[in-house]
Amino acid sequence: MIALRRLLPLAPALALLLIFFAGPMLWSVYTAFTDTALTGSATVEFVGLDNFTRLARDPSFLHSLVLTLVFVVGSAVIGQNTLGLLIALLLHGRGRATRALVTGVVLAAWTVPETVAGFCWYAFLHRTGSLNALIGHLGVRQNWLYTTPMLAVVLANVWRGTAFSMLVYSAALSDVPPELVEAAEVDGASAWQRLRHVTIPLIRRSIVSNLMLITLQTLAAFGLIYVMTGGGPGTASQTTPLYMYQQAFKFYQLGYGTAMALVLLAIGALFSAVYLRLIRLEAAS
């Protein structure tokens, strides 16, 4: 009875979670095991694991999965994470004006809506875009969105998402005791040695937490790639979210598209489990 009274004030929030989170998720799980289609058909049949069996045999899906992993590793694990840490390190200990200027510039990219950012990079990398106008006198002129589509979307996502990693690492670096760094410097440690043996171990938990968050964000990236390349040319930049959208809403195979969403959810859960395991190991050490 006492527990019920404690939960009573949370009832509205729990109801909203059930309606807008748990409800759609359970419906998606059900749909993935049916032949639901956006064709107006009133008959829906339970097909069991047929959609997942089809996924395992679909070379286009497997190709999109590889591109998704390339996109996540390139733009999140390597790009945003490394660049965010580098900017935070360069700003650490700098004057207030310098920090405010650089932080404002980096945050400006993060606040730009995903669709707008996609159009900006489309205009910049297009055959008649700003990049070719800048380097055209060097004899280099090509449609970067056609020749290097994955590199283009990776760079665009790094540009837009680095601000989050920078903020996480700036907060983590502010908690590093300066006397430890100064002691290492007095002992003759170089800047790289101080970073490797003092700073990195002290912010390791923040690194793992940041990696988990940006990985999950990047796995679901859709608008930026859709605006810049549409998954093309051909399927050269068609990540799983784009292929899922194509199958569900262009070819009307909603059950098949939802099965892809569950696979993507399982991959995100696997990444999260690995990162949480690393956090537990860090806490235990």
Phi, psi and omega per residue, in radians:
M1 nan -0.721 3.127
I2 -1.155 -0.703 3.117
A3 -1.113 -0.661 3.119
L4 -1.114 -0.699 3.119
R5 -1.136 -0.636 3.120
R6 -1.209 -0.569 -3.136
L7 -1.420 -0.325 -3.071
L8 -1.008 -0.774 3.115
P9 -1.120 -0.361 3.139
L10 -1.545 -0.061 -3.052
A11 -0.990 -0.788 3.119
P12 -1.066 -0.737 3.131
A13 -1.145 -0.727 3.117
L14 -1.113 -0.675 3.115
A15 -1.115 -0.733 3.115
L16 -1.121 -0.704 3.098
L17 -1.091 -0.733 3.137
L18 -1.134 -0.691 -3.068
I19 -1.305 -0.826 -2.977
F20 -1.748 -0.154 3.139
F21 -2.109 -1.088 -3.094
A22 -1.159 -0.680 -3.125
G23 -1.041 -1.004 3.109
P24 -1.038 -0.606 3.141
M25 -1.152 -0.789 3.124
L26 -1.131 -0.659 3.103
W27 -1.133 -0.675 3.122
S28 -1.126 -0.728 3.112
V29 -1.072 -0.763 3.116
Y30 -1.102 -0.781 -3.081
T31 -1.098 -0.595 -3.118
A32 -1.106 -0.360 -3.131
F33 -1.812 0.298 3.124
T34 -2.229 3.070 3.095
D35 -1.790 0.576 -3.131
T36 -0.943 2.331 -3.125
A37 -2.413 2.616 3.118
L38 -1.540 0.970 -3.118
T39 -2.060 0.097 3.139
G40 1.488 0.061 3.139
S41 -1.258 2.354 -3.126
A42 -1.536 -0.186 -3.109
T43 -1.715 2.167 3.102
V44 -2.144 2.193 -3.107
E45 -1.928 2.529 3.072
F46 -1.400 2.135 -3.060
V47 -1.954 0.086 3.103
G48 1.150 -2.262 -3.082
L49 -1.612 0.243 -3.079
D50 -1.033 -0.727 -3.130
N51 -1.106 -0.689 -3.128
F52 -1.286 -0.605 3.047
T53 -1.116 -0.707 3.105
R54 -1.128 -0.663 3.106
L55 -1.055 -0.762 -3.110
A56 -1.118 -0.411 -3.119
R57 -1.795 0.018 -3.078
D58 -1.611 1.864 -3.120
P59 -1.120 -0.518 3.121
S60 -1.169 -0.678 3.097
F61 -1.173 -0.777 3.134
L62 -1.095 -0.655 3.077
H63 -1.115 -0.754 3.138
S64 -1.142 -0.580 3.136
L65 -1.174 -0.715 3.097
V66 -1.099 -0.781 3.129
L67 -1.116 -0.620 3.095
T68 -1.099 -0.767 3.120
L69 -1.143 -0.692 3.077
V70 -1.079 -0.752 -3.134
F71 -1.126 -0.740 -3.124
V72 -1.179 -0.837 -3.120
V73 -1.149 -0.758 -3.083
G74 -1.229 -0.779 -3.027
S75 -1.629 -0.439 -3.108
A76 -1.818 -1.127 -3.033
V77 -1.083 -0.751 -3.128
I78 -1.642 -0.951 -3.006
G79 -1.158 -1.208 -3.078
Q80 -1.092 -0.745 -3.093
N81 -1.117 -0.870 -3.103
T82 -1.194 -0.809 -3.118
L83 -1.165 -0.673 3.102
G84 -1.088 -0.721 3.102
L85 -1.158 -0.710 -3.127
L86 -1.114 -0.788 3.127
I87 -1.117 -0.747 3.139
A88 -1.086 -0.690 3.117
L89 -1.164 -0.705 -3.140
L90 -1.186 -0.552 -3.126
L91 -1.474 -0.338 -3.078
H92 -1.124 2.141 3.141
G93 1.505 -0.041 3.115
R94 -1.378 2.964 -3.139
G95 -1.179 2.795 -3.090
R96 -1.083 -0.685 -3.113
A97 -1.132 -0.756 3.127
T98 -1.105 -0.788 3.132
R99 -1.087 -0.745 -3.117
A100 -1.125 -0.718 -3.117
L101 -1.148 -0.887 -3.098
V102 -1.166 -0.764 3.125
T103 -1.069 -0.706 3.125
G104 -1.101 -0.715 3.130
V105 -1.141 -0.796 -3.118
V106 -1.168 -0.731 3.133
L107 -1.162 -0.500 3.133
A108 -1.048 -0.686 3.110
A109 -1.154 -0.613 -3.115
W110 -1.244 -0.582 -3.097
T111 -1.385 -0.252 3.112
V112 -1.198 2.274 3.099
P113 -0.984 2.607 -3.062
E114 -1.002 -0.727 -3.137
T115 -1.138 -0.744 3.128
V116 -1.118 -0.752 3.105
A117 -1.060 -0.689 3.103
G118 -1.087 -0.761 3.119
F119 -1.150 -0.641 3.112
C120 -1.087 -0.800 3.140
W121 -1.263 -0.536 3.052
Y122 -1.086 -0.793 3.129
A123 -1.171 -0.582 -3.106
F124 -1.274 -0.674 -3.015
L125 -1.746 -0.064 -3.116
H126 -1.135 2.807 -3.126
R127 -0.971 -0.621 3.105
T128 -1.831 0.402 -3.052
G129 -1.535 -3.011 -3.023
S130 -1.174 -0.653 -3.089
L131 -1.100 -0.811 3.115
N132 -1.140 -0.566 3.088
A133 -1.153 -0.576 -3.121
L134 -1.356 -0.666 -3.053
I135 -1.894 0.117 -3.113
G136 -1.060 -0.595 -3.128
H137 -1.196 -0.207 3.078
L138 -1.550 -0.015 -3.138
G139 1.487 0.145 3.122
V140 -1.813 1.976 3.137
R141 -2.616 2.034 3.107
Q142 -2.738 2.918 3.083
N143 -1.537 1.678 -3.048
W144 -1.087 -0.509 3.129
L145 -1.239 -0.297 3.126
Y146 -1.717 -0.684 -3.069
T147 -1.485 -0.613 -3.127
T148 -2.342 1.108 -3.038
P149 -1.132 -0.718 -3.115
M150 -1.190 -0.693 3.091
L151 -1.097 -0.665 -3.130
A152 -1.103 -0.830 -3.095
V153 -1.267 -0.541 3.076
V154 -1.124 -0.824 3.133
L155 -1.090 -0.715 3.139
A156 -1.111 -0.721 -3.137
N157 -1.223 -0.614 3.066
V158 -1.112 -0.781 -3.140
W159 -1.037 -0.714 -3.057
R160 -1.410 -0.587 -2.973
G161 -1.771 -0.076 -3.077
T162 -1.105 -0.501 -3.072
A163 -1.000 -0.657 -3.123
F164 -1.092 -0.833 3.132
S165 -1.111 -0.679 3.125
M166 -1.053 -0.751 3.136
L167 -1.153 -0.720 3.125
V168 -1.074 -0.811 -3.096
Y169 -1.292 -0.535 3.072
S170 -1.107 -0.739 3.093
A171 -1.153 -0.681 -3.132
A172 -1.181 -0.722 -3.129
L173 -1.164 -0.516 3.120
S174 -1.178 -0.329 3.130
D175 -1.636 -0.054 3.109
V176 -1.330 2.131 -3.131
P177 -1.054 2.090 -3.108
P178 -1.107 -0.456 -3.115
E179 -1.162 -0.512 3.101
L180 -1.192 -0.744 3.111
V181 -1.138 -0.735 3.132
E182 -1.131 -0.667 3.112
A183 -1.117 -0.713 3.104
A184 -1.137 -0.659 3.120
E185 -1.153 -0.717 3.106
V186 -1.097 -0.606 -3.140
D187 -1.315 -0.032 3.079
G188 1.687 0.164 3.140
A189 -1.248 2.386 3.091
S190 -1.289 2.991 3.134
A191 -1.043 -0.712 3.121
W192 -1.152 -0.708 3.127
Q193 -1.164 -0.657 3.097
R194 -1.151 -0.670 3.117
L195 -1.176 -0.778 -3.042
R196 -1.272 -0.712 -2.988
H197 -1.768 -0.239 -3.121
V198 -2.050 -1.031 -3.015
T199 -1.214 -0.906 -3.080
I200 -1.023 -0.826 3.116
P201 -1.046 -0.580 -3.100
L202 -1.324 -0.425 -3.136
I203 -1.924 0.313 -3.063
R204 -1.060 -0.684 -3.136
R205 -1.136 -0.677 3.087
S206 -1.132 -0.630 3.114
I207 -1.099 -0.818 -3.119
V208 -1.148 -0.741 3.126
S209 -1.094 -0.738 3.120
N210 -1.115 -0.747 3.122
L211 -1.055 -0.718 3.138
M212 -1.104 -0.795 -3.084
L213 -1.179 -0.816 -3.096
I214 -1.263 -0.490 3.076
T215 -1.139 -0.793 3.136
L216 -1.154 -0.666 3.100
Q217 -1.111 -0.745 -3.062
T218 -1.297 -0.549 3.104
L219 -0.991 -0.630 -3.065
A220 -1.664 0.142 -3.095
A221 -1.071 2.267 -3.111
F222 -2.354 -0.982 -2.993
G223 -1.022 -0.734 -3.101
L224 -1.069 -0.824 -3.117
I225 -1.230 -0.685 -3.108
Y226 -1.091 -0.722 -3.128
V227 -1.250 -0.712 -3.042
M228 -1.310 -0.819 -3.027
T229 -2.229 -0.319 -3.060
G230 1.146 0.298 -3.088
G231 1.596 -0.104 -3.076
G232 -1.649 -2.993 -0.058
P233 -1.176 2.392 -3.006
G234 1.164 -2.017 3.065
T235 -2.152 0.442 -3.028
A236 -1.166 -0.417 3.106
S237 -2.282 0.455 -3.115
Q238 -1.484 1.599 3.086
T239 -1.299 3.009 -3.064
T240 -1.052 -0.733 3.087
P241 -1.017 -0.638 3.118
L242 -1.250 -0.713 3.109
Y243 -1.160 -0.654 3.085
M244 -1.085 -0.770 3.107
Y245 -1.082 -0.740 -3.125
Q246 -1.081 -0.821 -3.102
Q247 -1.196 -0.661 -3.046
A248 -1.401 -0.702 -2.961
F249 -1.996 -0.229 3.039
K250 -1.778 -0.667 3.109
F251 -1.769 0.021 3.008
Y252 1.141 0.311 3.136
Q253 -1.651 1.343 -3.032
L254 -1.144 -0.692 3.126
G255 -1.092 -0.737 3.138
Y256 -1.171 -0.729 3.110
G257 -1.137 -0.660 3.119
T258 -1.182 -0.583 3.063
A259 -1.069 -0.687 3.066
M260 -1.086 -0.694 3.131
A261 -1.074 -0.678 3.117
L262 -1.176 -0.658 3.086
V263 -1.114 -0.739 3.111
L264 -1.114 -0.671 3.083
L265 -1.109 -0.694 3.118
A266 -1.148 -0.655 3.101
I267 -1.148 -0.738 3.076
G268 -1.074 -0.697 3.107
A269 -1.141 -0.624 3.114
L270 -1.156 -0.788 3.073
F271 -1.030 -0.787 -3.124
S272 -1.087 -0.710 3.140
A273 -1.092 -0.709 3.123
V274 -1.126 -0.805 -3.124
Y275 -1.140 -0.718 3.122
L276 -1.142 -0.612 3.075
R277 -1.095 -0.721 3.112
L278 -1.132 -0.648 3.104
I279 -1.137 -0.721 3.122
R280 -1.131 -0.690 3.102
L281 -1.115 -0.650 3.115
E282 -1.165 -0.708 -3.132
A283 -1.183 -0.574 -3.107
A284 -1.370 -0.393 -3.092
S285 -1.425 nan nan
